[in-house]
Amino acid sequence: MNDNLDVIIILSNKDWHNDLLQNLKKKFLTIEKNVKIKLFKDSDKFNYESLKNLNPKYIFVIHWGDKIGNDIWGNWETIIFHMTDLPFGRGGSPLQNLILLGKTDTKISAIQCNEELDSGDIYLKKDLKLSGSAQEIFLRAKDIILEMIIEIVIKSPKPRPQLGKLTFFKRRKPSQSDMDNCIFGDINSWYDHIRMLDADGYPHAYIEFNGMKIIFRSAKMESSILTSDVIIQPIDKENL
């Protein structure tokens, strides 16, 4: 492999990151940076053996459900993007937990991957607005992460330790998507509950009534009136 060609690995199992590969290539071409970029979507194909020949300079972890072993991050610089202002909000379901706390904005933290969850040193942080549906927020984050990747590759910032009060988030369970978890009589709680779960591949907000599951998406709030699309299906049908 050409020694002058930096190899960059992108890890994401979400379809909304499919165009990230081409967008990165276009950006690097514009600034005349010679790189090869490979996207991994399947954890079965991402392992030490598959990386050994590629010998990447960076591995960027955008959306990945599996643990990355030290045979990976111990050999190649592996950078995770986490949707909180670390060390605040280590742990699972950051977007949903932030919205439940009433946050309207956050940071995307680019951190070193290591043994302890979300504890790595920080390369850089960028602002992110939390308005709109989860899908809209993830797409907004994708554009910011693209710029962060370019900045890291071009400037090679030195990571620095996390500073501040340490807090943890718990990963949410599908059963917590039930609208019974909303604040009683609070229309804003209903709105936030629907929108924070409204992304492809997530367990959407729902209620169960009279043998049916009513699923809510595309929530809109205008003049204290909440509207939403609904899908109605038998409770035993789980194709959300």
PERAZI-V39254 format. One line per field, one symbol per residue. phi: phi as a letter, one per 30 degrees, with the letter a starting at -180 (. if undefined). A space follows every 50 residues. Layout:
BEGIN
phi->???
END
This chain:
BEGIN
phi->.eddcdcbcccaccddcdddedddedddddchcdbccbccccddccaedd deddhddbccccabccdcdddcddcbdcbccbdbdeddidjdhdeddddd didcaabcccbddbdcehcddcdabbdbdcdidedddddddedddedddd ddddchdddbddbkddbbccddcedddddddddeicddddddddddccbe icdddabcahicccccbhdbbbhiccbadbbcbeedccdd
END
